[in-house]
Amino acid sequence: MRPRPPIKGRGIFSGTGLVIAALAATAAALLCPLWLYADRPNPASGATVLSAETVTTPYGPLSAQDRDLITKVRLAGLWELPAGELAERKGTTAAVRTAGQHLVDGHTSLDAHVRTVAAQLGVPLPNEPNAQQQQWLDTLKTAQGQDFDRQFAGLVRLAHGRVFAQVAEVRAGTQNSLVRDLADDANATVLDHIKVLEATGYVDFASLARDLAASPTPVPTPPAVDPGAAVPVTPSPAESYSLPPATTSPPPATSGS
């Protein structure tokens, strides 16, 4: 007896069944990635934000962090140079007065540098200290004697400690050659000021560590102006004097008469 031939269209392994199964598998493969990544952020959105915050310049990309450093270097000079002049006049020790001289000298040079960079990159600059910096200046103006020495060393050393870390972070990652040069200059200037402030003997390192570990209260930046309209930070001729030489020779011995 002959076996019966299979009936067309029956069974899951028929031609039509195989086609339907193949189409279903293809659809599942296409939809699966959409289900898996539906709740994940779109990588393209990050690139859009980055491109919106970073602008192209002849000296390399200029990021928001780069512009923030330029503003902070300018703000530092707007209050630390006057603070240095106060230390020159009111410091009760030679070490405090020397620290004041370093602030005046360093920020006069650094401010000229930052204004040049801002003009080349089209970054607006403030012309006055922010509210926190003005409060520090007011404190130094009213302080007298050793209280002034302590306030001067403590406040300026705290400010330098905060900006020192920011300069290093920008220097490590910036793609802009002008910002790199400015960061190098700022780093050398800030480090010099940190050393002379610590040499006064008035820095309370325990309090400094606590203040640096605490998150600073955000302070609004004063209104900025076109970099060409930024007023130079310069010392008052009647209040400052040249830095002493790095090393001095002892006076020659004189024989008694």
C-alpha positions as CSV (number, residue, x, y, z in Angstrom):
1,M,0.0,0.0,0.0
2,R,1.4,3.4,-1.0
3,P,1.9,6.0,1.7
4,R,-0.3,9.1,1.4
5,P,1.4,12.2,0.2
6,P,1.4,15.1,2.7
7,I,-1.4,17.6,2.5
8,K,-0.3,21.0,1.3
9,G,-0.6,23.9,3.8
10,R,-0.8,21.7,7.0
11,G,1.8,21.7,9.8
12,I,4.1,24.3,11.2
13,F,6.9,23.2,8.9
14,S,5.0,24.0,5.7
15,G,6.3,26.6,3.3
16,T,3.9,29.3,4.5
17,G,4.6,28.6,8.1
18,L,8.4,29.0,7.6
19,V,7.9,32.3,5.8
20,I,5.7,33.7,8.6
21,A,8.2,32.5,11.3
22,A,11.1,34.1,9.4
23,L,9.2,37.4,9.2
24,A,8.3,37.4,12.9
25,A,12.0,36.7,13.9
26,T,13.1,39.6,11.7
27,A,10.6,42.0,13.2
28,A,11.7,40.9,16.8
29,A,15.3,41.4,15.9
30,L,14.6,44.9,14.7
31,L,12.4,46.0,17.6
32,C,14.5,44.5,20.4
33,P,17.2,47.2,20.4
34,L,14.5,49.8,20.6
35,W,13.0,48.2,23.6
36,L,16.3,47.8,25.3
37,Y,17.5,51.3,24.8
38,A,14.2,53.2,25.0
39,D,15.0,54.6,28.5
40,R,18.7,55.4,27.9
41,P,19.9,58.9,27.1
42,N,20.6,59.7,23.5
43,P,24.3,60.1,22.9
44,A,23.7,62.7,20.2
45,S,22.1,65.0,22.8
46,G,25.4,65.2,24.7
47,A,27.3,66.1,21.6
48,T,24.8,68.9,20.9
49,V,25.3,70.4,24.4
50,L,29.0,70.2,24.0
51,S,29.0,71.9,20.7
52,A,26.7,74.6,22.1
53,E,29.1,75.3,25.0
54,T,32.4,75.1,23.0
55,V,33.3,77.5,20.2
56,T,35.9,77.3,17.5
57,T,38.8,79.8,17.6
58,P,42.1,80.1,15.7
59,Y,43.8,78.9,18.8
60,G,41.7,75.8,19.3
61,P,38.3,75.0,20.8
62,L,37.3,77.3,23.6
63,S,35.1,75.6,26.2
64,A,32.8,77.0,28.9
65,Q,35.4,75.9,31.5
66,D,38.1,77.8,29.6
67,R,36.0,81.0,29.7
68,D,35.3,80.5,33.4
69,L,39.0,80.4,34.1
70,I,39.6,83.6,32.2
71,T,36.9,85.3,34.2
72,K,38.2,84.0,37.5
73,V,41.8,85.1,36.8
74,R,40.4,88.6,36.1
75,L,38.3,88.6,39.3
76,A,41.3,87.5,41.3
77,G,43.3,90.5,40.3
78,L,40.4,92.9,40.9
79,W,40.5,92.2,44.7
80,E,43.9,90.7,45.4
81,L,45.9,93.6,44.0
82,P,44.1,96.0,46.3
83,A,44.5,93.5,49.2
84,G,48.2,93.4,48.5
85,E,48.4,97.2,48.6
86,L,46.7,97.1,52.0
87,A,49.2,94.6,53.2
88,E,52.1,96.9,52.1
89,R,50.7,99.7,54.2
90,K,49.2,97.9,57.2
91,G,51.2,94.8,57.6
92,T,52.9,94.7,61.0
93,T,55.8,92.4,59.9
94,A,58.2,92.4,57.0
95,A,56.8,89.0,55.9
96,V,53.3,90.3,55.5
97,R,54.4,93.4,53.7
98,T,56.5,91.2,51.3
99,A,53.5,89.0,50.6
100,G,51.6,92.2,49.8
101,Q,54.3,93.2,47.3
102,H,54.1,89.8,45.6
103,L,50.4,90.1,45.2
104,V,50.7,93.6,43.7
105,D,53.5,92.6,41.3
106,G,52.0,89.2,40.3
107,H,48.5,90.4,39.6
108,T,49.7,93.5,37.7
109,S,51.4,91.2,35.3
110,L,48.8,88.5,35.2
111,D,46.0,91.0,34.6
112,A,47.7,92.3,31.5
113,H,48.0,88.7,30.3
114,V,44.4,87.8,30.9
115,R,43.1,91.0,29.2
116,T,45.2,90.2,26.1
117,V,43.8,86.6,26.0
118,A,40.2,87.8,26.5
119,A,40.6,90.3,23.7
120,Q,42.0,87.6,21.3
121,L,39.2,85.1,22.2
122,G,36.3,87.6,22.5
123,V,35.6,86.8,26.2
124,P,33.9,89.6,28.2
125,L,35.4,90.5,31.5
126,P,34.1,92.0,34.8
127,N,35.4,95.4,35.9
128,E,34.7,94.9,39.6
129,P,35.1,92.2,42.3
130,N,32.2,89.9,43.1
131,A,30.2,90.4,46.3
132,Q,32.3,87.8,48.3
133,Q,35.6,89.4,47.2
134,Q,34.3,92.9,48.0
135,Q,33.3,91.7,51.5
136,W,36.8,90.4,52.0
137,L,38.3,93.7,51.0
138,D,36.0,95.5,53.4
139,T,37.1,93.2,56.2
140,L,40.8,94.0,55.4
141,K,40.1,97.7,55.3
142,T,38.7,97.8,58.8
143,A,41.2,95.3,60.4
144,Q,44.2,96.6,62.3
145,G,47.4,95.3,63.7
146,Q,47.9,91.6,64.0
147,D,44.2,91.0,63.3
148,F,44.9,92.5,59.9
149,D,47.9,90.2,59.4
150,R,45.8,87.1,60.3
151,Q,42.8,88.1,58.2
152,F,45.0,89.0,55.2
153,A,46.9,85.7,55.2
154,G,43.8,83.6,55.9
155,L,41.5,85.1,53.3
156,V,43.9,85.4,50.5
157,R,45.4,82.0,51.1
158,L,41.9,80.4,51.0
159,A,41.1,82.2,47.7
160,H,44.4,81.0,46.2
161,G,43.8,77.4,47.4
162,R,40.5,77.3,45.6
163,V,41.7,78.8,42.3
164,F,44.9,76.7,42.3
165,A,42.9,73.5,41.8
166,Q,40.7,75.1,39.1
167,V,43.7,76.3,37.2
168,A,45.3,72.8,37.3
169,E,42.0,71.2,36.1
170,V,41.7,73.5,33.1
171,R,45.4,73.3,32.2
172,A,45.1,69.5,32.1
173,G,42.2,69.4,29.7
174,T,42.0,72.6,27.6
175,Q,42.4,72.4,23.9
176,N,43.1,76.1,23.5
177,S,46.7,77.2,23.3
178,L,46.1,80.7,24.7
179,V,44.3,79.3,27.7
180,R,47.1,76.8,28.3
181,D,49.6,79.7,28.3
182,L,47.4,81.7,30.7
183,A,47.0,78.7,33.0
184,D,50.8,78.3,33.1
185,D,51.2,81.9,34.1
186,A,48.4,81.8,36.6
187,N,49.7,78.6,38.1
188,A,53.2,80.0,38.7
189,T,51.7,83.3,40.1
190,V,49.3,81.5,42.5
191,L,52.0,79.1,43.7
192,D,54.3,82.0,44.4
193,H,51.6,83.8,46.4
194,I,50.7,80.7,48.3
195,K,54.3,80.3,49.4
196,V,54.8,83.9,50.6
197,L,51.4,83.9,52.4
198,E,52.4,80.7,54.3
199,A,55.8,82.3,55.1
200,T,54.0,85.0,57.1
201,G,53.3,82.4,59.8
202,Y,49.6,83.5,60.0
203,V,48.0,80.7,57.9
204,D,45.9,78.4,60.1
205,F,46.2,75.2,58.2
206,A,43.5,73.3,60.1
207,S,40.9,76.0,59.4
208,L,42.2,76.3,55.8
209,A,41.6,72.5,55.3
210,R,38.1,72.7,56.6
211,D,37.2,75.7,54.5
212,L,38.7,74.2,51.3
213,A,36.7,70.9,52.0
214,A,33.5,72.8,52.3
215,S,31.6,73.7,49.2
216,P,31.9,77.5,48.6
217,T,28.6,79.4,48.4
218,P,28.0,80.4,44.8
219,V,28.5,84.1,44.2
220,P,27.1,85.9,41.1
221,T,29.7,87.3,38.8
222,P,29.5,91.0,38.3
223,P,28.3,92.3,34.8
224,A,30.9,91.7,32.2
225,V,32.0,94.2,29.5
226,D,33.7,93.9,26.2
227,P,37.3,92.9,26.8
228,G,38.5,96.1,25.1
229,A,36.7,98.1,27.8
230,A,38.2,96.2,30.7
231,V,40.0,98.6,33.0
232,P,43.6,97.5,33.7
233,V,44.4,96.4,37.2
234,T,47.4,98.6,38.2
235,P,48.9,99.5,41.5
236,S,48.7,103.0,43.0
237,P,52.2,104.6,42.5
238,A,52.1,106.1,46.0
239,E,51.3,102.8,47.7
240,S,53.6,100.2,46.2
241,Y,57.3,99.7,45.8
242,S,59.6,97.4,44.0
243,L,60.1,93.8,45.2
244,P,63.3,93.2,47.1
245,P,65.9,91.0,45.5
246,A,65.4,87.2,46.0
247,T,68.7,87.0,47.9
248,T,70.7,89.7,49.6
249,S,74.3,89.7,50.7
250,P,75.1,90.6,54.3
251,P,76.5,94.1,54.7
252,P,80.3,94.3,54.6
253,A,82.0,94.0,58.0
254,T,83.4,97.3,59.3
255,S,86.4,97.5,61.6
256,G,85.9,99.4,64.8
257,S,87.7,102.7,65.1
